Amino acid sequence: MGTVVDDAASVEFHAFFERHYAELSRLAYLLTGETDTADDLAADALLALWHRWDRVRAADHPAAYARGVVANLARTRIRSAVRERRRIALFWSQREENTENPDIAGVVDVQEALRRLPFRKRACVVLRHAFDLSEKDTALALGVSVGTVKSQTSKGMAELQRLLGARGVPQRMHAALGAPRCSPVVEGVRTGEGGGRDR
């Protein structure tokens, strides 16, 4: 049996879902590099938010809370994938002796370079440069200090520059992060909250 309060909460959550689903899916894509996984993670995050909607709706920054949930789910997904790859690598290393030819790419794509960053650096770079969040809003979403955001973003960008080469990193970053190669539901969306980057 629904109540007026329940109906109001449902309408409010539906509006939140419509406003933020594509943004959260894009964030998940940039953190994991997996289009299908991104949609699933965004849906899982929003389901988790619905289960605690009373607490979320009362928060000062519900969108930042949602981004934090997506970041945590993405981190868990990445750790699981890494463990699985290690199991597979161990299996094949026991079967094949010739594993001396490393896979050397001539050009490292921005998305590939992003995946090489440790998760916290990647999350800071993505939130700051793909979502144009301020240092404060990035810190809020990830549950870290502004100083950590500054440090991790700076180190992440330096690492990307090392991986991608000195030429055109900002332009390549903007092109790759501003228009991710993914499904229409996650392309070209910018957050409506948080404003531009801190200078």
C-alpha positions in Angstrom: 0.0 0.0 0.0 1.6 3.2 -1.2 1.6 6.5 0.7 1.9 10.1 -0.4 5.5 10.1 0.9 6.3 6.9 -1.0 4.8 8.3 -4.2 6.7 11.5 -3.9 10.0 9.6 -3.3 9.3 7.4 -6.3 8.7 10.4 -8.5 11.8 12.1 -7.2 13.9 9.0 -7.7 12.6 8.6 -11.3 13.6 12.2 -12.1 17.1 11.6 -10.6 17.4 8.4 -12.7 16.4 10.2 -15.9 18.8 13.0 -15.2 21.9 11.0 -14.1 21.7 7.5 -15.7 23.6 8.4 -18.9 26.2 10.4 -16.9 26.8 7.5 -14.5 27.0 5.0 -17.4 29.6 7.2 -19.1 31.6 7.4 -15.9 31.5 3.6 -15.5 32.7 3.2 -19.1 35.6 5.6 -18.7 36.7 3.7 -15.5 36.3 0.2 -16.9 36.6 0.6 -20.6 33.7 -1.8 -21.1 30.5 -0.5 -22.8 28.2 -3.3 -21.7 29.6 -3.4 -18.2 29.1 0.4 -17.9 25.4 0.2 -18.5 25.1 -2.7 -15.9 27.2 -0.8 -13.3 25.1 2.4 -13.7 21.9 0.3 -13.3 23.4 -1.5 -10.2 24.4 1.8 -8.7 21.0 3.3 -9.2 19.3 0.2 -7.7 21.5 0.6 -4.7 20.6 4.2 -4.4 16.9 3.4 -4.6 17.3 0.9 -1.7 18.6 3.8 0.5 16.8 6.6 -1.2 15.7 8.3 2.0 19.4 8.7 3.0 20.5 9.7 -0.5 17.8 12.3 -1.1 18.7 13.9 2.2 22.4 14.2 1.3 23.9 17.5 0.4 25.2 16.2 -2.9 23.1 13.1 -4.2 24.9 13.1 -7.5 28.3 13.0 -5.9 27.1 10.1 -3.7 26.0 8.3 -6.9 29.3 8.9 -8.6 31.0 7.4 -5.5 28.8 4.3 -5.7 29.7 3.9 -9.4 33.4 4.3 -8.7 33.3 1.6 -5.9 31.4 -0.8 -8.2 33.9 -0.1 -11.0 36.8 -0.8 -8.7 35.3 -4.1 -7.6 34.7 -5.0 -11.2 38.3 -4.2 -12.2 39.8 -6.2 -9.3 37.6 -9.2 -10.2 38.7 -8.9 -13.9 42.4 -8.7 -12.8 42.1 -11.8 -10.7 40.5 -13.6 -13.6 43.3 -12.6 -16.0 45.9 -13.7 -13.5 44.3 -17.1 -13.3 44.1 -17.4 -17.1 47.8 -16.3 -17.4 48.9 -18.8 -14.8 47.0 -21.6 -16.6 48.6 -20.8 -19.9 52.1 -20.2 -18.5 52.0 -23.8 -17.3 51.0 -25.1 -20.7 53.3 -23.0 -23.0 57.0 -22.4 -22.7 57.3 -19.7 -25.5 55.9 -16.6 -23.8 58.9 -14.4 -24.5 57.4 -12.2 -27.2 55.8 -9.2 -25.5 52.9 -7.4 -27.0 54.4 -4.1 -28.1 52.0 -1.6 -29.5 53.3 1.1 -31.8 50.9 3.7 -30.6 49.1 3.7 -27.3 45.5 4.8 -27.4 44.2 7.2 -24.8 41.7 4.6 -23.6 44.4 2.0 -23.4 46.7 4.3 -21.5 43.9 5.2 -19.1 43.4 1.5 -18.3 47.1 1.3 -17.3 46.7 3.9 -14.6 46.0 2.7 -11.0 42.3 3.1 -10.3 42.5 6.2 -8.1 44.6 8.1 -10.6 42.3 7.0 -13.4 39.2 8.1 -11.4 40.6 11.5 -10.7 41.7 12.1 -14.3 38.3 11.0 -15.6 36.2 13.1 -13.2 38.4 16.2 -13.6 39.0 16.0 -17.4 36.0 14.1 -18.8 33.3 15.3 -16.4 34.8 18.8 -15.7 34.3 18.4 -12.0 36.1 20.7 -9.6 38.7 19.3 -7.3 36.3 19.7 -4.4 33.5 17.8 -6.2 35.9 15.1 -7.4 37.1 14.7 -3.8 33.5 14.4 -2.6 32.6 11.8 -5.2 35.7 9.6 -4.4 35.7 10.2 -0.6 39.2 11.6 -0.6 40.8 14.9 0.3 41.2 17.8 -2.3 45.0 17.4 -1.8 44.7 13.8 -2.8 42.8 14.7 -5.9 45.4 17.3 -6.9 48.2 14.9 -6.4 46.6 11.9 -8.1 45.4 14.0 -11.0 48.8 15.5 -11.6 50.5 12.1 -11.3 47.9 10.5 -13.6 48.3 13.2 -16.3 52.1 12.8 -16.0 51.8 9.1 -16.5 49.5 9.5 -19.5 52.0 11.9 -21.0 54.7 9.4 -20.6 52.6 6.6 -22.2 51.2 8.8 -25.0 54.3 10.9 -25.7 54.7 14.6 -25.2 52.8 15.7 -28.3 49.2 16.7 -28.2 48.3 14.9 -24.9 45.7 17.5 -23.8 44.0 17.5 -27.3 44.1 13.7 -27.4 42.7 13.5 -23.9 39.9 15.8 -24.7 39.0 14.0 -27.9 39.0 10.6 -26.3 37.4 11.5 -23.0 35.0 14.1 -24.3 33.5 11.8 -26.9 34.0 8.2 -25.7 33.6 5.3 -28.2 30.6 3.7 -26.7 26.8 3.2 -27.0 24.5 6.2 -27.6 23.2 6.1 -24.0 26.6 7.1 -22.7 28.0 9.4 -25.4 28.4 13.1 -25.1 26.9 13.6 -21.7 28.3 16.3 -19.3 27.3 16.5 -15.7 25.0 19.4 -14.9 26.5 19.8 -11.4 29.9 20.7 -10.1 30.8 23.4 -12.7 34.2 23.7 -14.4 37.6 22.7 -13.2 39.4 24.5 -10.5 42.3 26.6 -11.8 
